[in-house]
């Protein structure tokens, strides 16, 4: 009999771990090829993991609630084929140290991934992931090394994972209970003969910043963050730590666009069976502007700038729970307005119904968020890593404005809207950021009122 490893699949470009929500099969049960074995969740999407072969589920390597790194074996399936058994092999700590920061990591873990420190009593990065008979995952090892946890201290942490293993949740809970000594540690970048992509500047005299004390009295309601909110919070903090944010603003006169939509929306809905909103027009304008300024459509890898040839625009979508998800319109520059409208409506609808596929929330190169849908006139959005820019569109409001005519200037009631764009100042300077957002506004202001769709 042959044993095959079922590994945690990659669920997105910036997703490096997932939480096991529920096992759908028990050990000893027969499974079919492509039959769902378990449900997993990331900060982006929930999904099911299918079996890679027909056979028997002989071993679950992780429990429900465990956080597992992408590519790690999570189960063993025994098939009828005759072949040497394949034992589950944990990923090496050295490889784990090179993993990119993920939404689910703690702030300190994210910082250590970008700049692996060396403590006065570090855990060896080349040592085995096992201490005696106890297994430690690469993620746990990495957090322990970051926080200066000695091997004896790590061995003393109670584990709630499979076979008493210490999970990420266990070690983070231990850190919360740890008494702050107030001593100052010197954190240095690991020596290297060559620059390492993604490393951050050397930090010296750094001490962990304790969370501010919170006073809780009888008139306070305590609400625990759900899984998605915790991961979103970590992802937002990581983005702010990674990119120096700058925000530029412009005000656009979108009167022609508003009047055009009022003119065609009824006939469009009758013909296509879809309502047309302003979002597809915003996405079209952004895609056109990216073609004019391709260095907005990039990501950063250490000292390298990766220019993306495809234009994949994400649109932030509010969920009924209050959380946000960002489905992605692939190759937005290749679609006409009808195609963009259908894609926008379909992705938004399935996002609210939690029916998005993993591929539909990954690969974005630029993000649009509509703060105007909440009645806000502008916002300062946080960059959706690993992108370098995100644009917010505000509410469209009637305002008196000065317009120029051949007969002279006049004051008229116009439909005005603010655009704001946050961008990564490491690679996008004010000139590029300002010209790009102005170009988007120009495309919206020059919208043809007579345009047919």
SVG drawing of the C-alpha trace seen along z (x, -y; Angstrom):
<svg xmlns="http://www.w3.org/2000/svg" viewBox="-37 -86 67 89">
<polyline fill="none" stroke="black" stroke-width="0.4" points="0.0,0.0 1.2,-3.5 0.7,-6.6 0.2,-9.9 0.6,-13.3 -2.3,-15.8 -0.7,-19.2 -2.2,-22.6 -2.9,-24.3 -1.9,-27.8 -5.0,-30.0 -3.7,-33.3 -0.6,-35.4 -0.2,-36.9 -1.7,-33.9 0.8,-31.7 -1.2,-29.9 -4.8,-28.8 -6.9,-27.7 -8.5,-24.2 -12.2,-24.9 -13.7,-21.4 -12.7,-17.9 -15.3,-16.3 -13.9,-12.8 -12.6,-10.8 -9.6,-8.5 -10.3,-5.1 -13.0,-6.4 -12.8,-5.8 -12.4,-8.8 -12.8,-9.3 -10.5,-11.3 -11.4,-15.0 -13.8,-14.4 -13.7,-17.2 -11.8,-16.2 -11.8,-19.4 -12.8,-23.0 -10.2,-25.7 -10.3,-29.5 -8.0,-32.4 -8.5,-36.1 -9.7,-36.2 -11.9,-33.2 -13.3,-29.9 -12.8,-26.8 -12.8,-23.0 -9.7,-20.9 -10.3,-17.8 -8.5,-14.5 -5.6,-14.0 -6.4,-10.3 -8.9,-7.6 -8.2,-5.6 -8.4,-5.6 -7.8,-8.6 -5.3,-7.0 -4.0,-10.0 -4.9,-13.6 -1.8,-15.6 -3.6,-18.6 -6.7,-19.3 -9.6,-21.7 -8.6,-25.2 -4.9,-24.7 -3.2,-27.2 -1.1,-25.5 1.5,-26.8 0.9,-26.4 2.7,-23.3 2.6,-21.5 1.3,-17.9 -2.1,-17.9 -3.2,-14.3 -2.0,-10.9 -4.1,-8.9 -3.5,-5.3 -4.1,-4.1 -4.2,-0.6 -1.1,-1.0 2.1,0.8 4.8,-1.8 7.1,-2.8 5.2,-4.7 5.8,-8.4 6.2,-9.8 5.0,-13.3 8.1,-15.5 7.9,-18.8 9.2,-21.9 12.7,-22.9 13.0,-25.9 15.5,-27.5 12.8,-27.5 10.2,-28.7 12.4,-31.7 12.1,-32.8 8.3,-32.8 6.7,-36.2 4.6,-37.9 1.0,-36.8 -2.3,-38.3 -2.6,-35.7 0.8,-36.4 1.3,-38.5 2.9,-41.9 6.2,-40.7 6.2,-37.6 5.7,-39.8 8.6,-42.0 10.8,-39.1 10.0,-37.6 11.0,-40.8 14.2,-41.1 15.2,-37.9 16.9,-39.0 19.6,-37.4 19.0,-37.4 21.5,-36.9 20.1,-33.4 18.6,-32.4 17.1,-29.1 19.3,-27.6 17.7,-28.0 19.5,-24.9 18.4,-22.7 15.8,-20.1 12.1,-21.1 11.9,-18.4 13.0,-18.6 13.1,-15.1 9.9,-13.5 8.1,-16.9 7.5,-18.4 7.5,-22.2 6.3,-23.7 8.5,-26.1 6.0,-28.9 6.2,-28.2 10.0,-28.0 10.1,-31.3 8.0,-33.1 10.0,-31.6 13.3,-32.8 11.8,-36.3 10.6,-36.6 13.8,-35.2 12.1,-32.1 14.7,-29.6 14.4,-25.9 13.6,-25.0 10.9,-27.7 9.4,-26.4 9.3,-22.8 7.4,-24.0 4.5,-25.6 1.4,-23.4 0.3,-22.4 -3.3,-22.1 -2.5,-20.7 -2.4,-17.2 -0.4,-14.9 0.3,-17.9 1.9,-20.0 2.4,-23.7 0.3,-25.7 0.6,-29.4 -2.3,-30.1 -0.5,-28.5 2.8,-30.4 1.0,-33.7 -1.1,-33.1 2.2,-32.3 3.7,-35.6 0.7,-37.5 1.1,-36.0 4.9,-36.5 6.1,-39.0 7.7,-42.0 11.2,-42.4 11.8,-45.8 15.3,-44.9 16.6,-46.2 17.7,-43.8 19.9,-44.6 18.4,-43.3 20.7,-43.0 20.2,-41.8 21.6,-38.3 25.0,-38.5 24.9,-37.8 27.5,-38.2 24.7,-39.5 21.6,-41.6 18.5,-39.6 15.3,-40.5 12.7,-41.9 15.0,-42.7 14.3,-45.8 16.9,-48.2 18.8,-47.1 16.9,-48.0 18.9,-48.6 17.8,-49.1 14.4,-47.7 12.1,-46.6 8.7,-45.0 6.0,-47.7 3.4,-46.7 -0.3,-47.2 -1.8,-50.1 -3.6,-49.2 -7.4,-49.0 -9.7,-49.8 -12.9,-47.6 -15.8,-48.6 -19.3,-47.3 -20.7,-49.4 -18.4,-47.9 -19.5,-45.2 -16.8,-42.8 -16.9,-41.5 -14.4,-38.9 -13.0,-39.5 -14.0,-36.8 -11.4,-34.9 -11.6,-37.2 -11.5,-40.4 -8.3,-39.2 -6.6,-38.4 -7.7,-41.7 -6.4,-43.6 -3.0,-41.8 -2.9,-42.5 -3.6,-46.2 -0.9,-46.6 1.5,-44.7 0.7,-47.0 1.4,-50.1 4.7,-48.7 5.7,-47.6 4.9,-50.7 5.3,-54.4 1.8,-55.6 1.2,-58.9 -2.3,-60.0 -3.1,-62.4 -6.5,-64.0 -8.3,-65.4 -11.9,-66.7 -13.6,-65.7 -16.6,-67.1 -18.5,-63.9 -21.7,-65.7 -21.5,-64.1 -21.1,-60.6 -24.0,-61.1 -26.3,-62.3 -25.2,-59.5 -26.0,-56.8 -29.4,-58.4 -30.1,-58.3 -29.2,-54.7 -29.7,-52.7 -33.3,-51.7 -32.8,-50.5 -29.5,-48.8 -31.3,-46.8 -34.1,-45.8 -31.6,-44.6 -28.9,-43.0 -30.9,-42.1 -28.2,-43.9 -28.2,-47.2 -25.3,-49.5 -23.5,-51.3 -20.6,-53.8 -18.1,-51.1 -17.5,-49.6 -16.8,-53.2 -14.3,-53.8 -12.6,-50.6 -12.4,-51.4 -10.9,-54.8 -8.3,-53.2 -7.3,-50.6 -6.8,-53.3 -4.7,-55.4 -2.5,-52.3 -1.7,-51.9 -0.5,-55.6 1.4,-55.1 2.5,-51.4 4.8,-52.0 1.6,-52.2 0.9,-48.6 3.9,-47.1 5.0,-45.4 8.2,-45.5 10.6,-42.6 13.5,-43.9 15.4,-46.3 13.6,-45.1 10.4,-46.6 8.2,-44.0 6.2,-45.6 2.9,-43.6 2.0,-43.3 -1.6,-42.3 -4.1,-44.7 -6.1,-42.9 -8.2,-45.3 -9.6,-44.4 -12.7,-46.0 -13.2,-46.1 -16.7,-44.7 -18.5,-44.9 -19.9,-41.7 -23.0,-41.3 -20.8,-40.6 -19.2,-44.1 -15.9,-42.6 -14.4,-43.3 -13.2,-41.1 -11.5,-42.0 -12.6,-40.0 -10.4,-40.7 -11.5,-41.5 -8.8,-39.9 -7.6,-41.7 -9.9,-44.6 -8.4,-46.6 -9.6,-44.0 -13.3,-44.3 -15.9,-46.7 -18.4,-48.4 -20.9,-45.6 -18.4,-43.0 -17.1,-45.0 -20.7,-45.6 -21.5,-41.9 -18.2,-41.0 -18.6,-43.6 -22.2,-42.6 -21.4,-38.9 -18.4,-39.1 -20.1,-41.5 -23.1,-39.2 -21.1,-36.0 -18.9,-37.8 -21.9,-38.6 -23.0,-35.0 -19.6,-33.6 -19.4,-31.8 -16.2,-33.2 -13.5,-30.8 -9.9,-31.1 -8.7,-32.3 -11.2,-35.1 -9.6,-36.8 -5.9,-36.6 -3.6,-38.2 -4.8,-41.8 -2.4,-44.5 -4.4,-47.6 -7.4,-48.1 -10.5,-50.3 -12.6,-51.0 -15.9,-53.0 -16.2,-55.0 -19.0,-57.0 -21.3,-54.0 -21.3,-54.9 -21.9,-58.6 -18.3,-59.6 -16.8,-62.2 -13.2,-60.9 -10.9,-58.5 -7.3,-57.5 -7.3,-53.8 -4.6,-51.3 -2.6,-49.6 -3.6,-46.0 -0.2,-44.3 1.8,-43.4 0.3,-46.2 1.7,-49.7 -1.5,-51.8 -5.2,-51.9 -7.8,-54.4 -10.9,-55.5 -13.9,-57.2 -16.2,-59.4 -19.8,-60.2 -21.0,-62.2 -22.7,-65.4 -24.2,-68.5 -22.1,-71.6 -21.9,-75.1 -18.8,-75.2 -17.1,-77.7 -17.3,-76.7 -15.5,-78.3 -17.5,-79.2 -16.7,-81.1 -18.8,-83.9 -16.9,-83.9 -16.9,-82.2 -20.2,-81.2 -21.4,-79.4 -23.4,-76.3 -24.7,-73.3 -22.4,-70.4 -22.0,-66.8 -18.6,-66.7 -16.6,-63.8 -13.4,-63.5 -10.8,-60.8 -8.1,-59.9 -5.2,-57.5 -2.8,-56.1 0.5,-54.8 3.8,-53.3 6.3,-56.1 9.2,-53.7 8.5,-53.4 5.8,-55.9 6.8,-59.5 4.4,-62.4 4.8,-63.3 3.8,-59.8 1.0,-59.4 -0.4,-62.9 -0.3,-62.6 -1.9,-59.1 -4.9,-60.2 -5.3,-63.3 -5.4,-61.2 -8.2,-59.0 -10.1,-62.2 -9.6,-63.5 -11.0,-60.3 -14.1,-60.6 -14.6,-64.3 -14.2,-63.7 -16.8,-60.9 -18.9,-61.1 -22.6,-61.8 -23.6,-60.4 -21.7,-57.1 -23.7,-54.0 -23.4,-50.8"/>
</svg>
